Amino acid sequence: MRAGRLGSGHPILFSLVAAVAALALHSAHAADPAQKVARIAFINPYSPATAAPGSLEFWARLQELGWVQGKNLIVETRSAEGRIDRLPALMTDVVAKKVDVIVTRGTPAAIAAKNATTEIPIVVASMGDPVGTGLVATLARPGGNLTGLSLQGTLEFYGKYLELLQETVPRLSTIAVISNLDSSPYPRRVVKYLEALAQTRGVALRVMDVHEANALAGVFRQARHQAQAAIVLSDPFTITHQREITDLAAGNRLPTAYTLLSFTESGGLMAYSADPAILFRRAADYVDKILRGAKPADLPVEQATQFKLVVNLKTAKALGLTIPESRSYCAQTR
């Protein structure tokens, strides 16, 4: 077909151009945060005094993207106070508020959110193995109403803690793994993997389950007598009580590795993990996309690729441990 001459007197062309322009203008307004008021729920699995590590970056990033509390953003904030059993009720509460997005952190909270709603979008700032725990169908295509970021994509990640302790603690033969095994299905899978790996690395594991604050002192005394080092797995309970945990590790002179960086700020010996601030900023990007019309099922779960090893040299010195210079403060990429 021969192209027609373009001219101002062509009524069909003019109508088409006008329609396209109107559609573009409508789309721009639909995507403009200033044109709507969004309501999000932010569920902190920890105590009110223990902010979710990195969460300040989440709010800063949302503001950069045009979402401002008190202007076009209403926030429903809840705290489980480190009690996993409170998470289901909190999720049910915010679902009743008909929020646009639920934002939380950690596998236990992700499971509680997923069980509370199949319709409201859920963004998880960091979780364990989301496929293995049944939170998503696949990383590339989550397939439901939940997406976000995976802190440890596979169980093999946890082998790093055995490696680090073996490099750091002389004559290491037994490692205690301290965990709230009832926090979600994930810790038991981690422990099972570590037990198998420990056999190949020539060390024994002592698994110590704890989920009450008044039991922590006894657990660390037991660990001191049965092991030369420990690994503490993160969950709402251990994170809420991280100061007490790091104090007990120091008091019992037990070299301990943690799965969250903030434990070293409380005096913990070492931690190997992704930076929560980066994860929360990416979570804010996910919330922004969803508020602009994206579906969680179409937003791939991102896996952290940059990890930090942080060693508290003051704690290392107090324990009489020598940390190789290359291991003192470094970033690792999986």
PLY file of the C-alpha trace (Angstrom):
ply
format ascii 1.0
element vertex 334
property float x
property float y
property float z
element edge 333
property int vertex1
property int vertex2
end_header
0.00 0.00 0.00
1.37 3.40 -0.98
1.96 5.81 1.89
-0.35 8.80 1.84
0.78 12.39 2.01
1.06 13.78 5.54
-0.70 17.06 5.92
-2.57 19.12 8.46
-5.78 18.54 6.54
-5.72 14.74 6.98
-8.54 14.07 9.48
-7.78 10.36 10.08
-4.11 10.98 10.83
-4.95 13.89 13.12
-7.41 11.74 15.10
-4.85 8.96 15.46
-2.16 11.34 16.71
-4.58 12.89 19.18
-5.63 9.48 20.49
-2.02 8.38 20.99
-1.20 11.61 22.79
-4.22 11.25 25.05
-3.28 7.66 25.88
0.30 8.65 26.71
-0.94 11.46 28.95
-3.34 9.09 30.73
-0.55 6.54 31.28
1.76 9.20 32.67
-0.87 10.30 35.18
-1.64 6.69 36.13
2.02 6.11 36.95
2.47 9.41 38.80
2.59 8.84 42.60
1.16 12.33 43.11
-2.13 11.19 41.53
-2.90 8.51 44.14
-2.61 7.74 47.84
-1.14 4.32 48.55
-1.46 2.32 51.75
1.29 -0.13 52.66
1.76 -2.34 55.71
5.24 -2.65 57.17
5.49 -5.66 59.48
8.59 -5.67 61.69
9.19 -9.21 62.98
11.43 -7.84 65.73
10.82 -5.77 68.85
9.92 -2.06 68.49
13.35 -1.24 69.92
15.04 -3.38 67.25
14.33 -1.81 63.89
14.60 -4.15 60.95
18.27 -3.72 59.94
18.44 -1.56 56.82
14.80 -0.46 56.99
15.68 3.25 57.09
17.04 2.85 53.58
13.67 1.45 52.52
11.85 4.66 53.47
14.57 6.84 51.97
14.36 5.00 48.66
10.55 5.21 48.57
10.80 8.96 49.03
13.29 9.16 46.17
10.72 7.36 44.03
8.04 9.90 44.92
6.21 8.17 47.78
6.06 10.43 50.83
4.36 9.56 54.12
1.63 12.04 54.96
1.36 13.14 51.34
0.60 10.21 49.07
1.56 7.32 51.33
-0.19 5.88 54.38
1.79 3.34 56.40
0.37 0.69 58.71
3.25 -0.36 60.98
3.15 -3.47 63.15
5.75 -5.24 65.32
5.81 -8.90 66.34
8.27 -8.05 69.16
10.38 -11.03 68.21
7.48 -13.43 68.75
6.88 -15.52 65.66
3.54 -16.69 67.01
2.25 -13.11 66.75
2.94 -12.80 63.03
-0.25 -14.49 61.74
-2.52 -12.13 63.72
-0.57 -9.08 62.56
-0.88 -10.17 58.93
-4.61 -10.81 59.32
-5.01 -7.35 60.83
-3.36 -5.49 57.96
-5.17 -7.60 55.37
-8.42 -6.34 56.91
-7.14 -2.78 56.41
-7.13 -3.50 52.67
-3.58 -2.27 52.19
-2.08 -2.11 48.71
1.18 -3.90 49.62
2.52 -5.83 52.61
6.25 -5.38 53.28
8.19 -7.56 55.70
11.47 -9.37 56.24
12.52 -12.94 56.91
11.13 -16.37 56.09
8.79 -16.70 59.12
7.12 -13.37 58.33
6.94 -14.22 54.63
5.16 -17.49 55.41
2.71 -15.72 57.74
1.95 -13.11 55.07
1.51 -15.75 52.37
-0.91 -17.68 54.59
-2.92 -14.53 55.34
-3.67 -13.46 51.76
-3.48 -14.71 48.21
-4.52 -11.35 46.74
-2.61 -8.48 48.37
0.92 -8.15 46.96
3.71 -9.09 49.38
7.29 -7.83 49.14
9.86 -9.56 51.34
13.08 -7.61 51.85
15.06 -10.78 52.52
14.20 -14.44 52.96
15.93 -17.79 52.93
15.36 -20.31 50.17
11.98 -19.11 48.79
11.61 -22.02 46.37
12.61 -24.70 48.87
10.21 -23.31 51.49
7.35 -23.13 48.98
6.96 -19.35 49.03
7.36 -19.04 45.25
7.13 -21.42 42.30
10.47 -20.33 40.80
12.79 -17.38 41.27
12.22 -16.19 37.71
8.43 -16.54 37.85
7.18 -16.41 41.45
3.69 -17.21 40.24
1.69 -15.82 43.16
1.30 -12.64 45.17
4.74 -12.75 46.83
8.12 -11.58 45.57
11.20 -9.80 46.87
14.78 -10.70 47.63
16.51 -13.89 48.67
19.33 -13.45 51.15
20.64 -17.00 50.84
19.55 -18.62 47.64
20.78 -22.12 48.44
21.79 -24.12 51.49
25.39 -24.29 50.25
25.74 -20.68 51.39
25.85 -21.84 55.02
28.98 -23.86 54.45
30.84 -20.54 54.58
30.32 -20.34 58.34
32.01 -23.69 58.92
34.88 -22.60 56.72
35.33 -19.27 58.50
35.34 -20.81 61.98
37.76 -23.55 60.95
40.12 -20.89 59.59
39.85 -18.78 62.74
39.63 -21.11 65.76
42.65 -23.36 66.42
42.05 -27.07 67.09
38.37 -26.77 66.30
36.59 -30.10 66.62
32.99 -29.23 67.61
30.69 -26.37 66.60
27.42 -25.52 68.31
24.57 -24.39 66.06
22.21 -22.20 68.07
18.83 -21.67 66.45
15.12 -21.27 67.00
14.23 -24.39 65.07
10.51 -23.65 65.22
10.78 -20.24 63.53
10.02 -21.76 60.10
10.82 -24.93 58.13
14.06 -23.33 56.95
16.35 -23.68 60.04
15.86 -27.44 60.15
16.85 -27.69 56.50
19.95 -25.58 57.24
20.88 -27.74 60.21
20.45 -30.95 58.22
22.72 -29.59 55.51
25.35 -28.44 58.02
25.38 -31.80 59.78
26.13 -33.57 56.50
28.77 -31.01 55.53
30.44 -31.09 58.94
31.14 -34.80 58.55
33.05 -34.14 55.34
35.02 -31.35 57.01
36.01 -33.37 60.05
34.04 -31.48 62.69
31.06 -32.40 64.85
27.93 -30.31 65.37
25.88 -29.81 68.51
22.44 -28.41 67.62
20.87 -26.29 70.37
17.26 -25.20 69.99
16.21 -22.05 71.83
13.09 -19.90 71.60
12.76 -18.31 75.06
14.93 -15.49 76.39
15.28 -17.10 79.81
16.86 -20.17 78.19
19.66 -18.31 76.41
22.12 -18.30 79.31
21.80 -22.06 79.78
22.23 -22.70 76.07
25.49 -20.75 75.93
26.83 -22.48 79.05
26.06 -25.80 77.38
27.73 -24.63 74.17
30.86 -23.59 76.05
31.22 -27.07 77.56
30.43 -29.01 74.39
32.00 -26.93 71.61
34.87 -24.59 70.81
32.82 -22.26 68.56
29.24 -21.55 67.55
26.99 -20.41 64.70
23.84 -18.43 65.50
21.13 -18.57 62.84
19.03 -15.42 62.44
15.29 -15.25 63.00
13.00 -12.73 64.76
13.83 -14.20 68.18
17.63 -14.21 67.89
17.69 -10.80 66.20
15.50 -9.25 68.90
17.87 -10.65 71.55
21.11 -10.06 69.67
22.68 -7.89 72.39
22.07 -10.56 75.02
23.32 -13.26 72.66
26.57 -11.49 71.81
27.15 -10.69 75.50
26.65 -14.35 76.42
29.02 -15.47 73.65
31.66 -13.06 74.95
31.08 -14.00 78.60
31.50 -17.68 77.78
34.52 -16.93 75.56
32.85 -18.72 72.68
33.93 -17.60 69.18
30.66 -17.21 67.30
29.71 -16.55 63.69
26.41 -14.83 62.87
24.25 -14.72 59.77
23.42 -11.01 60.09
25.93 -8.15 60.01
24.33 -6.18 62.85
25.50 -8.79 65.38
29.07 -7.55 65.01
27.91 -4.06 65.96
26.66 -5.58 69.22
30.05 -7.17 69.91
29.72 -10.42 67.95
32.94 -11.88 66.59
32.08 -12.22 62.91
29.21 -12.12 60.46
28.90 -12.99 56.81
25.86 -11.71 54.96
24.47 -9.36 52.35
24.04 -5.73 53.36
20.43 -5.28 54.59
20.46 -1.64 53.47
20.94 -2.71 49.86
18.22 -5.33 50.13
15.73 -2.86 51.58
16.44 -0.31 48.86
15.69 -2.97 46.26
12.54 -3.90 48.17
11.41 -0.28 47.84
11.90 -0.55 44.08
9.60 -3.58 44.08
6.95 -1.71 46.08
7.15 1.20 43.65
6.67 -1.09 40.65
3.67 -2.78 42.25
2.05 0.53 43.18
2.44 1.55 39.54
0.65 -1.57 38.32
3.17 -4.44 38.18
2.10 -7.89 39.39
4.24 -9.73 41.97
3.92 -12.92 39.90
5.85 -11.21 37.11
8.63 -9.72 39.28
11.50 -12.22 39.64
12.87 -12.87 43.10
16.35 -11.36 43.19
19.21 -13.20 44.86
21.87 -11.27 46.73
25.18 -11.48 44.89
27.44 -9.32 47.06
28.29 -10.40 50.59
30.36 -8.88 53.36
32.52 -10.57 55.93
32.77 -8.32 58.98
35.01 -9.19 61.92
34.92 -7.31 65.22
38.67 -7.06 65.87
38.14 -5.95 69.47
36.20 -9.13 70.18
38.79 -11.21 68.32
41.55 -9.73 70.47
39.59 -10.41 73.67
39.23 -14.04 72.60
42.93 -14.30 71.74
42.23 -14.97 68.07
44.41 -13.82 65.20
42.47 -12.83 62.09
44.41 -12.95 58.79
44.62 -9.46 57.29
42.81 -10.61 54.16
39.94 -11.81 56.33
39.55 -8.78 58.60
37.13 -6.72 56.50
36.32 -7.83 53.00
33.50 -8.20 50.54
32.71 -11.53 48.97
30.81 -12.21 45.76
29.09 -15.54 45.36
0 1
1 2
2 3
3 4
4 5
5 6
6 7
7 8
8 9
9 10
10 11
11 12
12 13
13 14
14 15
15 16
16 17
17 18
18 19
19 20
20 21
21 22
22 23
23 24
24 25
25 26
26 27
27 28
28 29
29 30
30 31
31 32
32 33
33 34
34 35
35 36
36 37
37 38
38 39
39 40
40 41
41 42
42 43
43 44
44 45
45 46
46 47
47 48
48 49
49 50
50 51
51 52
52 53
53 54
54 55
55 56
56 57
57 58
58 59
59 60
60 61
61 62
62 63
63 64
64 65
65 66
66 67
67 68
68 69
69 70
70 71
71 72
72 73
73 74
74 75
75 76
76 77
77 78
78 79
79 80
80 81
81 82
82 83
83 84
84 85
85 86
86 87
87 88
88 89
89 90
90 91
91 92
92 93
93 94
94 95
95 96
96 97
97 98
98 99
99 100
100 101
101 102
102 103
103 104
104 105
105 106
106 107
107 108
108 109
109 110
110 111
111 112
112 113
113 114
114 115
115 116
116 117
117 118
118 119
119 120
120 121
121 122
122 123
123 124
124 125
125 126
126 127
127 128
128 129
129 130
130 131
131 132
132 133
133 134
134 135
135 136
136 137
137 138
138 139
139 140
140 141
141 142
142 143
143 144
144 145
145 146
146 147
147 148
148 149
149 150
150 151
151 152
152 153
153 154
154 155
155 156
156 157
157 158
158 159
159 160
160 161
161 162
162 163
163 164
164 165
165 166
166 167
167 168
168 169
169 170
170 171
171 172
172 173
173 174
174 175
175 176
176 177
177 178
178 179
179 180
180 181
181 182
182 183
183 184
184 185
185 186
186 187
187 188
188 189
189 190
190 191
191 192
192 193
193 194
194 195
195 196
196 197
197 198
198 199
199 200
200 201
201 202
202 203
203 204
204 205
205 206
206 207
207 208
208 209
209 210
210 211
211 212
212 213
213 214
214 215
215 216
216 217
217 218
218 219
219 220
220 221
221 222
222 223
223 224
224 225
225 226
226 227
227 228
228 229
229 230
230 231
231 232
232 233
233 234
234 235
235 236
236 237
237 238
238 239
239 240
240 241
241 242
242 243
243 244
244 245
245 246
246 247
247 248
248 249
249 250
250 251
251 252
252 253
253 254
254 255
255 256
256 257
257 258
258 259
259 260
260 261
261 262
262 263
263 264
264 265
265 266
266 267
267 268
268 269
269 270
270 271
271 272
272 273
273 274
274 275
275 276
276 277
277 278
278 279
279 280
280 281
281 282
282 283
283 284
284 285
285 286
286 287
287 288
288 289
289 290
290 291
291 292
292 293
293 294
294 295
295 296
296 297
297 298
298 299
299 300
300 301
301 302
302 303
303 304
304 305
305 306
306 307
307 308
308 309
309 310
310 311
311 312
312 313
313 314
314 315
315 316
316 317
317 318
318 319
319 320
320 321
321 322
322 323
323 324
324 325
325 326
326 327
327 328
328 329
329 330
330 331
331 332
332 333
